[in-house]
Amino acid sequence: MNRLTTSRGDFDLARFPEDPRDPFRAWDAADEYLLRHLDGIDGERPTDLSGRVVVLGDRWGALVTAIADHRPVQITDSFLAREATRANLTRNGVDADPTRLLTTRDTPPDRIDVLLIRVPKSLALLEDQLHRLAPHVHADTVVVGAGMVTEIHTSTLRLFEQILGPTRTSLAAKKARLIFCSPDPRLTPGANPWPRRYALPEGVGAASGLTVTNHAGIFCADRLDIGTRLFLRNLPHRRGRERVVDLGCGNGVVGMAMALENSEAEVLFIDESYQALASAEATCSTNIDSPVEFLAADGMSGVPAGTVDLVMNNPPFHTHRATTDATAWRMFHGSRAALRRGGELWVVGNRHLGYHVKLRRLFGNCEVVASDPKFVVLRAVKR
């Protein structure tokens, strides 16, 4: 946990899940720059926050916590960010009103007077959310974006210009930059291009030729990535009633294939991205009739111990821009706890990540099911 010092006060903040060994703070220079701007510290007039304030994409709740006295509405695609915000508000003595902690799939407030945007890593997610929020802003809405200079590009500014209105940027400060946009109600940005759909290629097992749905912001939204392609070609062939989890499901193509392979299986799709879960739901509704479930969670944290027969996992090797195997390690630990004796964890990943070492350490066994020059499919059994 670290303390953020602002003109509004000091705030104890932590990322989620909390880990005393986590070397990363729950805010960065872009958050600090935006808060200074709102308070007029850098020579600007303080921003009037008396109307409806919406914060889009707050990474860990630092912005929402710092301006909590104005009762902002948070909109996030991340379960982790939502839980971090809830915890940070509570530890700083603020009521974490769930009606003000929205996801990217919830309906935005009818009227937005101040819109604060942490520029996301995904340009597609920014495009989708600007389209969704545009009908709710008005000519006098104050729109301020924030990001590190490496996150703000010409294409970023072009989206603000095309969807909301005239846009300019600030000077850089501590490698951070602000975006100022003046909404133009006369603008006609056109239809939101998201979600998108594509047909899976032939030769990928039970899912061959089927159509998948991809909401903005999910990994490889316009094509099947080569790691998942290898996974689909080498899925386990199983029959009978069993509990299967597609962990880190993305658009749900792996869990869908497992449901097609075994119509008696109960498949649970888990992801920390609400956009991913919306994609998986749409993909399944188009292609399968068997009952499935969807859960926003930090890995397997929401699954009771000893209740799962099979976990399929394509773990990310980065979390909110931090390149680390911490998320994969939590997924592996959570999977082992959730599996029954004899249950299996199947993992696909880049060869260089060395997941086989971690799995052998955790499960006491690990075998290579399939591989190509870049990816490997691994199987570990809970003894």
C-alpha positions in Angstrom: 0.0 0.0 0.0 1.2 3.5 -0.8 0.0 7.1 0.1 -1.1 9.5 -2.7 -0.6 13.1 -1.6 -2.8 15.7 -3.3 -4.1 19.2 -2.5 -7.3 17.4 -1.6 -5.6 15.3 1.1 -3.6 12.1 1.5 -5.1 8.8 0.4 -3.9 5.2 1.2 -4.2 3.2 -2.0 -3.5 -0.3 -3.2 -3.9 -2.4 -6.3 -6.1 -5.5 -6.3 -5.6 -8.2 -5.2 -3.5 -6.7 -2.5 0.0 -8.1 -2.1 2.7 -6.6 0.2 5.3 -7.7 -2.3 3.7 -5.8 -5.2 6.2 -3.2 -6.4 3.7 -1.2 -8.3 1.7 1.8 -7.1 -2.1 2.2 -7.5 -1.6 5.4 -9.5 0.9 7.0 -11.8 2.0 10.5 -13.1 -1.0 10.7 -15.4 -3.4 10.4 -12.4 -1.4 13.1 -10.5 -1.3 15.4 -13.5 -5.1 15.1 -14.0 -5.8 15.8 -10.3 -3.5 18.8 -10.3 -5.4 20.1 -13.4 -8.8 19.6 -11.7 -7.6 21.6 -8.7 -6.1 24.4 -10.8 -2.6 23.9 -9.3 -0.8 24.4 -12.7 -2.3 27.8 -13.3 -5.6 26.7 -14.7 -9.0 27.6 -13.3 -10.2 24.8 -11.0 -12.7 22.5 -12.7 -16.3 22.7 -11.6 -17.2 19.2 -10.3 -20.6 20.1 -9.0 -22.5 18.3 -11.8 -22.5 14.6 -12.7 -18.9 13.4 -12.9 -18.0 10.2 -14.7 -14.5 8.6 -14.6 -13.8 6.1 -17.4 -11.0 3.6 -17.1 -9.6 4.5 -13.7 -6.9 1.9 -13.3 -7.1 1.2 -9.6 -9.5 3.8 -8.3 -7.1 6.5 -7.4 -9.1 9.2 -9.3 -12.4 8.1 -8.0 -11.1 8.0 -4.4 -9.4 11.4 -4.6 -12.6 13.2 -5.8 -15.0 11.0 -3.8 -16.6 14.0 -2.2 -18.1 14.8 -5.6 -19.7 11.3 -5.9 -18.2 10.4 -9.3 -19.5 7.4 -11.3 -16.8 4.9 -12.3 -17.0 3.0 -15.6 -14.5 0.2 -16.0 -13.9 -2.9 -18.1 -11.9 -4.5 -15.3 -13.1 -6.5 -12.4 -9.8 -6.0 -10.7 -10.1 -2.2 -11.1 -13.6 -2.2 -9.8 -12.6 -4.2 -6.7 -9.6 -2.0 -6.1 -11.8 1.1 -6.3 -14.2 -0.5 -3.8 -11.4 -1.3 -1.4 -9.7 2.0 -1.8 -12.8 4.0 -1.1 -13.6 1.9 2.0 -10.1 2.2 3.5 -10.3 6.0 3.0 -13.6 6.2 4.8 -15.9 6.6 1.8 -19.0 4.6 1.1 -18.4 2.4 -1.9 -21.9 2.8 -3.4 -22.3 0.0 -5.9 -24.7 2.1 -8.1 -21.7 4.3 -8.8 -19.3 1.5 -9.8 -20.4 0.6 -13.3 -18.9 -1.6 -15.9 -18.4 -0.9 -19.6 -21.6 -3.0 -20.3 -23.8 -1.0 -18.0 -26.0 1.9 -19.2 -24.1 5.2 -18.5 -25.8 8.1 -16.6 -28.3 10.0 -18.7 -26.3 13.3 -18.4 -22.6 13.7 -18.0 -21.2 17.1 -17.0 -17.6 16.2 -16.4 -16.0 13.2 -18.2 -12.5 12.1 -17.0 -10.8 9.4 -19.1 -7.8 7.4 -18.4 -6.7 6.5 -21.9 -6.9 2.6 -22.2 -4.2 0.4 -23.8 -6.8 -0.7 -26.4 -7.7 1.9 -29.0 -10.7 -0.2 -29.9 -12.0 0.0 -26.3 -11.6 3.8 -26.3 -13.5 4.0 -29.6 -16.3 1.8 -28.3 -16.7 3.7 -25.1 -16.6 7.2 -26.7 -19.4 6.0 -29.0 -21.4 4.8 -26.0 -20.8 7.9 -24.0 -21.2 10.5 -26.8 -25.1 10.6 -26.5 -24.8 11.5 -22.8 -22.5 14.5 -23.0 -23.5 18.0 -24.0 -21.9 21.1 -25.4 -20.8 22.3 -21.9 -19.5 18.9 -20.7 -15.9 19.2 -19.6 -13.9 16.3 -21.1 -10.3 15.7 -19.9 -8.3 12.6 -20.8 -5.0 11.5 -19.2 -2.3 9.1 -20.0 1.4 8.6 -20.2 3.0 10.0 -23.4 3.5 6.5 -24.7 -0.2 5.9 -24.4 -1.4 8.9 -26.4 -1.0 8.9 -30.2 -2.3 10.7 -33.2 -4.9 8.0 -33.5 -6.0 8.5 -29.9 -6.6 12.2 -30.6 -8.3 11.4 -33.9 -10.9 9.3 -32.0 -11.8 12.1 -29.7 -12.1 14.5 -32.6 -14.2 12.2 -34.7 -16.6 11.0 -32.0 -16.8 13.9 -29.5 -15.4 17.2 -30.9 -12.4 19.5 -31.2 -9.4 18.2 -29.3 -6.0 19.5 -28.1 -3.3 18.2 -25.7 -1.3 19.7 -22.9 2.4 19.9 -22.5 4.0 16.8 -21.1 4.8 16.6 -17.4 6.7 13.7 -15.8 6.1 11.8 -19.1 2.3 12.3 -18.7 -0.1 14.3 -20.9 -3.6 15.5 -20.8 -6.2 15.6 -23.5 -8.9 18.4 -23.7 -12.0 17.9 -25.8 -14.9 20.2 -26.4 -18.0 18.2 -27.3 -19.8 19.3 -30.5 -23.5 18.2 -30.5 -23.7 18.8 -34.3 -21.1 16.1 -34.9 -22.3 12.8 -36.5 -19.6 10.2 -35.8 -21.5 7.3 -37.4 -22.4 4.0 -35.9 -20.3 2.2 -33.3 -18.3 -0.5 -35.2 -18.3 -2.8 -32.2 -18.9 -5.7 -31.6 -17.3 -7.4 -34.6 -17.6 -11.0 -35.7 -15.6 -13.5 -37.8 -15.8 -17.1 -38.7 -13.3 -19.6 -37.2 -11.1 -21.4 -39.8 -11.5 -25.0 -40.7 -9.3 -27.5 -39.0 -9.7 -26.3 -35.4 -11.9 -29.2 -34.1 -15.5 -28.9 -33.0 -15.5 -25.1 -33.4 -14.4 -25.1 -37.1 -16.3 -22.6 -39.2 -18.4 -21.2 -36.4 -18.8 -17.4 -35.8 -17.4 -15.8 -32.8 -18.3 -12.3 -31.4 -15.7 -9.9 -30.2 -16.5 -6.8 -28.2 -13.9 -4.0 -28.2 -10.8 -4.4 -26.1 -10.4 -8.2 -26.1 -7.3 -9.9 -27.3 -7.2 -10.6 -31.1 -10.7 -9.2 -31.8 -10.4 -9.5 -35.5 -8.8 -13.0 -35.9 -8.0 -16.3 -34.2 -4.6 -16.0 -32.5 -2.1 -18.7 -33.2 -1.8 -19.9 -29.6 -5.6 -20.5 -29.3 -5.5 -22.2 -32.8 -3.0 -24.7 -31.4 -5.1 -25.1 -28.3 -8.3 -25.8 -30.3 -6.6 -28.4 -32.4 -5.5 -30.3 -29.2 -8.3 -30.1 -26.8 -9.1 -33.2 -24.6 -11.8 -35.5 -25.9 -14.0 -36.1 -22.9 -17.5 -37.4 -22.3 -20.0 -37.5 -19.4 -21.1 -35.0 -16.8 -18.2 -32.8 -15.6 -17.5 -29.3 -14.5 -15.2 -27.4 -17.0 -13.8 -23.9 -16.6 -12.6 -21.7 -19.4 -10.3 -19.5 -17.3 -9.4 -16.2 -18.9 -12.0 -17.0 -21.5 -11.7 -14.0 -23.8 -14.3 -14.4 -26.5 -15.1 -17.9 -25.2 -14.0 -19.9 -28.1 -12.2 -22.6 -26.0 -15.1 -23.1 -23.6 -17.5 -23.2 -26.5 -15.5 -25.9 -28.2 -15.5 -27.9 -25.0 -19.3 -27.6 -24.7 -19.6 -28.8 -28.3 -17.2 -31.7 -27.7 -19.1 -32.8 -24.6 -22.8 -31.8 -24.5 -23.1 -33.1 -20.9 -20.4 -30.8 -19.6 -21.2 -27.8 -17.4 -18.9 -25.0 -18.7 -18.1 -21.9 -16.6 -16.5 -19.0 -18.4 -14.3 -16.7 -16.2 -12.6 -13.4 -17.1 -11.7 -10.2 -15.3 -12.8 -8.2 -18.4 -16.5 -7.4 -18.7 -16.0 -6.9 -22.4 -14.6 -10.5 -22.7 -17.5 -12.0 -20.8 -20.0 -10.1 -23.1 -18.1 -11.6 -26.0 -18.2 -15.1 -24.6 -21.9 -14.8 -23.9 -22.6 -13.7 -27.4 -20.4 -16.4 -28.9 -22.1 -19.1 -26.9 -25.7 -17.9 -27.6 -25.0 -18.1 -31.3 -23.4 -21.6 -31.4 -24.5 -23.8 -28.4 -27.7 -24.9 -26.6 -26.2 -26.4 -23.5 -26.3 -24.5 -20.2 -23.2 -22.3 -19.5 -22.3 -19.8 -16.8 -20.3 -16.6 -16.8 -18.3 -15.1 -13.9 -16.3 -11.9 -13.5 -13.5 -12.7 -11.1 -9.8 -12.6 -10.2 -8.9 -16.0 -11.6 -10.5 -18.9 -9.8 -11.2 -16.9 -6.6 -15.0 -17.3 -7.0 -14.9 -21.1 -7.5 -15.3 -23.4 -4.5 -12.4 -25.8 -3.8 -12.6 -29.3 -5.1 -15.6 -28.7 -7.5 -14.0 -28.7 -10.9 -12.9 -31.5 -13.2 -11.1 -29.6 -16.0 -9.6 -26.1 -16.3 -8.6 -24.7 -19.7 -6.3 -21.7 -19.5 -4.5 -19.3 -21.8 -3.0 -17.0 -19.1 -2.0 -13.4 -19.9 1.6 -12.4 -19.2 0.7 -8.8 -18.5 -1.8 -7.1 -16.2 -2.7 -3.4 -16.7 0.6 -2.7 -18.6 2.8 -4.5 -16.1 4.6 -7.5 -17.7 4.6 -10.2 -15.1 3.8 -13.9 -14.5 2.0 -13.0 -11.3 -1.5 -13.4 -12.9 -0.6 -16.8 -14.4 0.8 -18.0 -11.1 -2.4 -17.0 -9.3 -4.4 -18.8 -12.0 -2.4 -22.0 -11.6 -2.7 -21.9 -7.8 -6.4 -21.2 -8.0 -7.0 -24.0 -10.5 -5.2 -26.5 -8.3 -7.4 -25.5 -5.3 -10.6 -25.7 -7.4 -9.8 -29.1 -9.1 -11.0 -32.4 -7.7 -8.5 -35.2 -7.2 -7.7 -36.4 -10.7 -8.8 -33.1 -12.2 -6.7 -31.6 -14.9 -5.3 -28.1 -15.8 -4.6 -27.6 -19.5 -2.5 -24.5 -20.4 -1.4 -23.0 -23.6 1.4 -20.4 -23.6 4.5 -19.1 -25.3 7.4 -21.6 -25.0 9.8 -19.0 -23.6 7.5 -18.4 -20.6 8.5 -21.7 -19.1 5.1 -22.6 -17.5 6.1 -26.2 -17.3 8.5 -25.4 -14.5 5.8 -23.7 -12.4 3.3 -26.5 -13.1 5.7 -29.2 -12.1 6.5 -27.3 -8.9 2.8 -26.9 -8.1 1.3 -30.1 -9.3 4.3 -32.4 -9.1 3.8 -33.3 -12.8 3.4 -31.8 -16.2 3.4 -33.2 -19.7 3.6 -31.6 -23.1 0.5 -32.3 -25.1 1.4 -30.4 -28.3 3.8 -27.8 -29.4 5.0 -25.7 -32.3 8.0 -23.4 -32.7 6.3 -20.7 -30.6 3.6 -22.2 -28.4 3.2 -25.3 -26.2 0.1 -27.0 -24.7 0.7 -28.4 -21.2 -1.3 -30.8 -19.0 -1.0 -31.1 -15.2 -3.1 -33.5 -13.0 -4.0 -32.9 -9.4 -2.9 -36.1 -7.6 
